[in-house]
Amino acid sequence: MMKAPVFAVVGHPNKGKSSIVATLSQNDAIAIALEPGTTRKHQAYPLAVDGKTLYTLVDTPGFQRSRRVLEWLEAHSVSASDRAETVEAFVVQHRQDNGFVDECELLQPLIEGAGIIYVVDGSVPYSTQHEAEMTILRWTGRPSLALINSIGEDDYSDTWARALGQFFQVVRTFDAVRAPFEQHLSLLRAFGQLEPDWEQPLDSATAFLSAQRRQRRTQAATLIARSLEDMMSFREKRTLTTLQTSEISDHDLAAQLRKSWYDNQRKREQHLRIAIEKLYEHHRVQRQEAELEWHSEHDLFSEDSHKAWGVNRRYLATAGFGAGAVSGAGVDALTLGHSLGAGALLGGLIGAAGSYFYGDRLALPVLNTGVLKNGLRTATFGPVQDSQFGYVVLGRAVNHWWHISHRNHAGRDLLDLEPADDHWLEQLDRSQRRTIHQAFERCRKKRALDDKMRIVFIAAIEQSLDAYDDWRLNRT
């Protein structure tokens, strides 16, 4: 059985080592701080897929007294042939020495067989003080790779690359926060070329991670499709006794049902956000996003609505807003089968569409009292009667998915889900749009999707993710 490779991430304090570990191990629980000395003990972080460990990253403290360590090594080494053993002897002799705690913690994984990932900050000028560190690492004899991880805005990468190339077998520039997924795989392939015993397990690791990424996209499409089904078909229902009916006015009942319906839709969307983040192993994302919110005074294509719904005029027009979209619009609110009002999707959402295209607004729901039956009266609000609501939710979900799927686990910045200034929906072919629209239509009519149609619907949503991904990448 192949043994999973282990890589120790080493370097000077506060140069982004923990960020590298977080990204390559897909672990956003790793502490990343600006002050030096955050990491005091070496800590292993395995990356596993389907219960199989592909490789392990070891976060280590930074070098503190590298020149003194090198002096000791040079004083106790006889020839180049004993350098690895001399490094091990240093760790054994100084393990309990408070003066070299960090160095011993750093070197321990290396003498146990870990490969070296040496991290430097390419935004600060190269200094010869790092040469003692690099010399010590070369003495270990372990396979080595250097990463230039620029933290600040200045760029001294060329100077660093020339210096690092004299000490390490491979030198790469790697932004732990922004590096695309393909660069992660490229690093693994590079290590496989450095150590023959690692070539096969790292080839398997890249294949596993690529398959996982494809699988996650399909799972994300499934989550989004299920949420859309639920949100499009949801009804808020309340059954009242004769006494309860006498204690609440029709106006108040309609307002309560409407609020409960809105609140449920918001919660369902937030549950979807959390599920997508969990799917990609992001458990600590700080997210900022306008909640779904509707007011009768909103102009659908105003800047306020653009911010509130996360979709713009072009997207909504592409999705099919217009005369055909408004036809039959409304939220059914029934009292024993009697209509409580029509033309009221999401407060003023469709009213705004009607205003834009026809010059007048549709009214908010009005409760029509019905005849009591067996002392009970049932009122429902929903489901939505216009499929465009689904396109609003879909656009917001796809945008969130893209940011999460491309977010490295070293990222600690606020995820601000601003609406896009253009949209991708027009890139879908006619059959995909038709599939999505048919699913929305069935859901709003409370007709459950059969298994075959659900599979086709999920596939169309996955194509939407692909289209959005291509659109975003082509913009950069």
N, C-alpha and C positions, 0 to 999 in steps of 0.2 A: 504493500500500500504506500502511495506517495505521501511524503510528509509535507505539510503545508509550510511554505517559506515564512520566515520571520524577518521583519525589517525594523531596525532601531532608528528612530528619527532623532538626530543629534545636531548640536551646533551651539552657538553663543546664546546667552539668555535673550529672550524677547525678540526673536527673529522669525517667529511664525511657525515654530515646530509643532505646537499643539493644533494650529490651523491645518497643517498638512495632515496630521493624524486624523483629525475630525473628518476631513474631506475623503481621504483614502479608505477610512474604515466605515464611512457613512454613519457617523455617530455624532449627533448634535448635542450630546450630554457632556462632551469634553469641555472642561473649563478653558476659556480663552480670555486672558486679561492683558492689559497694557503694561502693567508693572512687571519687572523681571522677578524671577524666582517663584512664579506661580506653581510650577511643577517641581516637587522636591523628591519624589520617589518615581522610579521607572514603573510604568503601568502598561500592561498589554491590552490591546483592543483588537480582538479577532473580527474578521469580516466573514460572515457565514451566509450561504444561500441554501435554502431548503435543508437546514441542519448540518450542512457540510462547510467546514472552515476552509476558505480558499487561501487566506494568508492572514498574518497577524502584524499589526503595527504596534510598536512600543514607543510610548511617549517618554522622554527622558529629561532630567534637569539640564541646564546649560553649563558649559565649561566655566569655571570660576578661576582656576589657577593652572591654566594649561602650560605656562612656561616652567613652573616649578615641577609639574609632572614630567615634562619632557627632559628636564635636567636630571631627574631621578632615573628615568629610563636610560638615558645616554650613559649615566654613570654605572649602571648595572648590566648593560648589554655588552657582550663580547664581540659579536658579529651580527650581520644582517639575518643570519639563519635563526637566531634565537629571539628575535624581536617580539613575535607573538607571545612567546612564553614569558618574556620580560614584562609585557603589559599585564598578563595574568598574575604574575608575581606581585606587581604593584598593587593590584586590587586586593589580593589576599593579605598583603602586609598592612594596607591602609584602610581596610574595611571599617575598622572602629575608630579611625582618626577623624575627628571633627573637622580638621582642616581640608580634607579631601572627600567629604561625603558626596558632593555632587558628581565629582569625577568617577568615583567608584560606582555610583548608581548608573551613570552614563555608560561606563565600559562593561558592566556586568553582562548585559545582553549580548555584547559583541564577543566576549570570550566564550559565551554559550552557543555561538554559531549564527547570530543574526547578521543580516546584511546591513550596510550603512546607507542611510539617506541623510546627507549633510545639507543643512538648510542655512542659507545666508539671505540677508536683506539687500536686494539689488538697488534700493533707493538711497543707500548710504555709500560713501566712497570706500573702495577697497583699502584695507589696512594690513600691514605685515603682522599685526598682533594675532591674526587668525592663522598664521602659518604654523604656529606651535600646535594648534588644535588639529589642523590638517595632517601634520606630520605624525602625531599620535595615532590618528585614525588609520593612516597608511601603515603604521607599524603593526596593527592588528592583523593585517593580511586578509581581511574580509572583503567580499565583493562590495564595491562602493559606487554610489551615484550622488551627484551634487545637484541641488535645486536652488535656483535663484528666485526667491519669492519676494517681490518688491512690495513693501508695505506702504511707503510714502510715494510722493509724486515724482521725485527726481529719479533719474535712470543712469546707473553706472554698470549696467549689465555686461557691456562689452569688456570692461576692465576685469570684472569678476570672472567672466567666462575664461579669459586668457589665463588668469591665475589658477582657477580651479582645475583647468584642463591639465595642469602639471601634477596634480595630486589624485584626481578621480578618473575612473574609467569612462564615465558618462556624465555630461553636464547638460542640464535642461533648465529653461525658464518655465516656471510653473506658478500661476497665481492661485493660491489655495481657495480663494473666495469665488473667483470667476472662471477658472479653467473649465472648459467643456468636457463632457464625459469621455470623448475620444482621447483626450490627453491623459486621463486616468489609465485607460487601457494601454496607451503608448508607453507609460512608465513601467507597467508590468511586463510588457514585451521586452523593454530594454533590459530589465533585470534578468529576464530569462536568458538573454544572450551573454550575461556576465557569469552565470553559474550553471554549468551543464545539468546539475541535479534539479535545478529549478525550472528548466525550460518546459518540461511537460506539465508540471502542476500549474505554472503560470499561463500556459496556453489554455489549459482547462479553465483557469480562473477567468480569463478574458471571454471565453465562450459562455461560461455560466453568467457572467455579468451582462453580456449582450443579450442573452436569452431572458434574463430577469427584467431588463429594461423593456423589451418587447412585451413581456407578460404583464408588466405593470401598466403599460399603455392600454392593453386590452381590459385589465381590471378597472382602470380608471374610467374607461368608456362604459363599462357595466355599471359602475357606481353612479355615473351621471345619468345614464338611461333610466335606472331604477328611480332615482330622485325625480326625474322629469315625469315619469309615470305617476308617482305619488302626488306631486304638486299639481299636475294638470287635472287629476281626477278627484282631488280632496274636497269633501263636503264638511262643513261645520253644521252639526245637528243638535237640536235641543227639543226635548219633549216637556211640555208644561202641563200641570194640573189646572183645574178650574181656578183654584185659589191663587196659584202662581200667575195665571193669566190676568187675574184682576189686580195683581200687585205691580205689574209692569206695563208700561205703555208700549204701543206698537213701535214708536220711534226709538225708545230705549232698547227694545228687544233687537231691532234691526242693527242698532249701533253696537250692541254687545256681540252679536253674531259676526258682524263685519270685523270687529277688532280681533276676535278669537281666530277668525280665518286668516287675517293678515299675520298675526303672531305665529300661527302654525307654519305658514309658508316661510317666514323668516328663519324659524328654528330649523326647519327641514333643510334649508339652504346652508345654514351653519353646520349642521351635522355632515352634510356633503363635504364642506371645506375640510373639516377635521378628518373625515375618512380618507380623503385624497392625501392629506399631509401625513397621516399615519402609514398609508400605503408606501410612501417614499421615505419612511423612517425619519420624518421631520416631526418631532414631538414638542418643540419649544418655539415654534414660529410666532413672532409677534406680528399680527396682521391688522392692517387698516383698510377698511372697505366700507363704502356707503351701504347701509342696509336697504333692502327693497322697501320703498316707501312711495305711497301714492296720495296725491291730493287733487281735488277736482279743479283747482286753479292752475295746475301744471300744464304748460304747453309741452306736448310730447317731444318736440324738437328743440326745446330751450336748453340753455347751458345748465340750468338746475337739473333738468331731467337727465341730461347727459352724465352728470356727476352721480345722480341718485341711482340710475339703473346700470351704469357701466357700459352702455352701448350708445353709439352715436347715430346721427341722422342717416348716414349712408348704410349702416348695418341694418337699421330698422326698415329702410326702404327696400334693401336687398331681400330681407326676410319676407317681404310681401305686404307691408302696410299699404293701405290704399282702399279704394272703394270695395274691392272684394273682401278685404280683411275686416272691414267694419260691418259688413252685412251680417245680421243675426247676432251681433256682439251683445254680451251682457252676462251677468251672473244670475243664475236662477236662485231665487230665494222663495221657497214655497211654504205655504201653510195648508197642510192636507191637500196638496196638489194645486193650490191656487198660487199664482205668481205674486211675489212680493215686489217685483220690479224687474226691469230688463235694461240692457244696455249699460251695465255698470261694472265692467271688468276692472278690478283693482281701483276702485274709486274713479278717478278721472282719466285713467290710462287710455281707454278707448274713447272716452269723451274728448280727450285731447286730439286723438286721431281724427275724430269726426269734425272737430273744429278746424283742424289743419286742412282737411280735404273738402269740407262742405260748409264751413263757416258757422256752425252751431254746435253746442255741446249736448251730450247725452246726460240724463239725470242720474244722480246717485240712487241706490236702491230705496224703495219705499215699501214698507210692510203693508200688505193687504190682509185684513183680518179674514179668517176663514171660519167655517162652522165647526164647533167642537164635536168630537166623536168619542163617545164613552168617557166623557169628562177629561179628555186629553187633547192637546193641540201640539203638533210637531212642526217645527220650523227648521229649514235648512238654508245654508248659504254656500253656494258653489255647486258643481265645479266651475272653473272658468269656461267661458263659452267662446273664447277667441284664441286660436292657436298661437298668436303672436306673443302671448305671455311665455310660452315655452321657448321662443327664440330669445327673449330677454334673459331667462334663466340659463339657457344654453350658452349664450355669449359670455355671461359672467363666469360660468363654470369653466369654460374652455380657457379663458384668460388666466384664471387662478391655477388651473392644472399646469399650464405652460410655465408659469413662474416657479411652481413647486418642483416640477420635473427637471428644471434646469438650475435649481438652487443647490449649491454645494453646502455640505453640512458644517462648514466653517463659517458660513454666513450668520451674522448676528444683527444685521441691520433690519429695520422695520420693513416689512413687506407691504408696500403701499400699492394697492391694486387700482391704479388710475385707469380710466377707460382708454382704450386705444384710439388713435386719431384716424384710423381707417379700419377696414375690416376684410376678413378672409372668406366670408360666407359665399361670395360670388365665385370663389374658386371651386366650390363643390359642383359636381356634375348634376345634371337634371334628375337622374335616378336617385342619387343620394338625397337631394332636397325633397323629392317626392316621398321617399321612405320616411324621412323625419316628419314631414307634414302629415302624412297619413297616420303615423303613430300619435301625433298630437291630437288629431281630429278624433281618433278612437277614444283616447283618454278623456278628452273633454266631454264626450258623450257617454262616459261611464261604461265603455265597452272594453273589457280587459284584453290586452294583447295576448294572442296565443303564442306558443313556444316558437313557432317558425317566424312569426312576425317580430318577436322580441329579439331573436338572434340577428335578423336583418337590421333591426333598429340599432342594436348595439354596434354592429359593423359600420353603420352609417355614422354613428357618433364617433367611432374610432377614426373614420375617414376625416371627420371634422377636426379631430386632434391633429392628424397628419397635415391637413390643409393649413391649420393655424400655425403649426410648427414651421412649415415651409415658408409661410408668409412672414413670420417673425424673423427667421434666419435670412431671408432675402432682403430684409430691411437694413441689416447690419453690414 
